[in-house]
């Protein structure tokens, strides 16, 4: 084996960012929410809150019952992105960052001249020290070492917070057998039920499956990749194909009117269109939906020739947007059926000046701040700063 892959997983990231930036929160149970309302759920909980049974997905009202003195903090997406950049720099100062997987996870491949387990353990410790010294004393991570990125991720989950764990080829499968099926990344309760339908209830039984049986459980080649990864083999995973670019938003209380939802949905459309141009795509369908706690789900869509123009999308949304909803709780808009720019045949009736206008607006927003230039219909939402996108996914999606 050519050394150990190193997986870096930040501990309770959003909550830790808040505690780092606000010392008065340190040592206290903290829960981070997308909006300040008891009808939403926590998107992160500090370790002090987790002691009371609060975790990601716990409703706020339930969290207050479990821990009456919990500090409920509204998310600050811009802060989390800024700290993410500093964390990446701190890690990269120790070892090359092979891939940033999300705002709080990354994978590294140590130098070939540092291939021993002792080298890898020293690297892991240096990563933890670098993050603490260069980002902040309250920012911690768990580091996992393994023969491939999959098992390095599993190792990072073995000890939290501030863990430094390793899975070697010699540890397979003995060190894995104590894991529950749902302890494995990617095995949800739904996937666990699928395993159970195939007579598999433990990690040991999963490991004993033949490759063909694993393919059957997963319904395709993913099962073959799992079978190989479990045995410490390196697996090349093809890039995930994009099918849509969009945004959804749980509305803050002051936006839970048709007027407020309108401002938010048009602002999200502007952001989605800008992201799509930045990533080099055109869309062929626009979809919009509204959810309410008391009224039926509403959605509409429209198909069109390949397009990447914000103005055209806004015109289409104006035609679609007539939800019979008095108390919207969340809204979403998606640009679907996307195709790369190089596959698009230009429409001879398009005015190229409109594309130039979008490019100018994108540059102005990049230079002076998002929503520096926005349409009047979205102005109210654009001025409400907390409607920035919470960065759950890849940094390339955090636009």
NORBEL-V668402 format. One record per helix or strand. SS is the DSSP state (alpha for helix, beta for strand). FROM is the first residue (numbers start at 0). LEN is the number of residues. If there is no record, write none. Layout:
# NORBEL-V668402
ss->SS from->FROM len->LEN
ss->SS from->FROM len->LEN
This chain:
# NORBEL-V668402
ss->beta from->4 len->6
ss->alpha from->12 len->9
ss->alpha from->22 len->3
ss->beta from->29 len->4
ss->beta from->40 len->5
ss->alpha from->46 len->4
ss->beta from->58 len->1
ss->alpha from->59 len->7
ss->beta from->70 len->4
ss->alpha from->76 len->16
ss->beta from->96 len->6
ss->beta from->104 len->5
ss->alpha from->116 len->18
ss->beta from->140 len->6
ss->alpha from->148 len->8
ss->beta from->163 len->4
ss->alpha from->168 len->3
ss->alpha from->173 len->3
ss->alpha from->180 len->3
ss->alpha from->188 len->9
ss->alpha from->202 len->5
ss->alpha from->210 len->8
ss->alpha from->220 len->10
ss->beta from->243 len->7
ss->alpha from->252 len->3
ss->alpha from->257 len->22
ss->beta from->280 len->12
ss->beta from->297 len->10
ss->alpha from->309 len->11
ss->beta from->327 len->9
ss->beta from->338 len->2
ss->alpha from->340 len->3
ss->alpha from->351 len->17
ss->alpha from->375 len->8
ss->alpha from->384 len->3
ss->alpha from->394 len->3
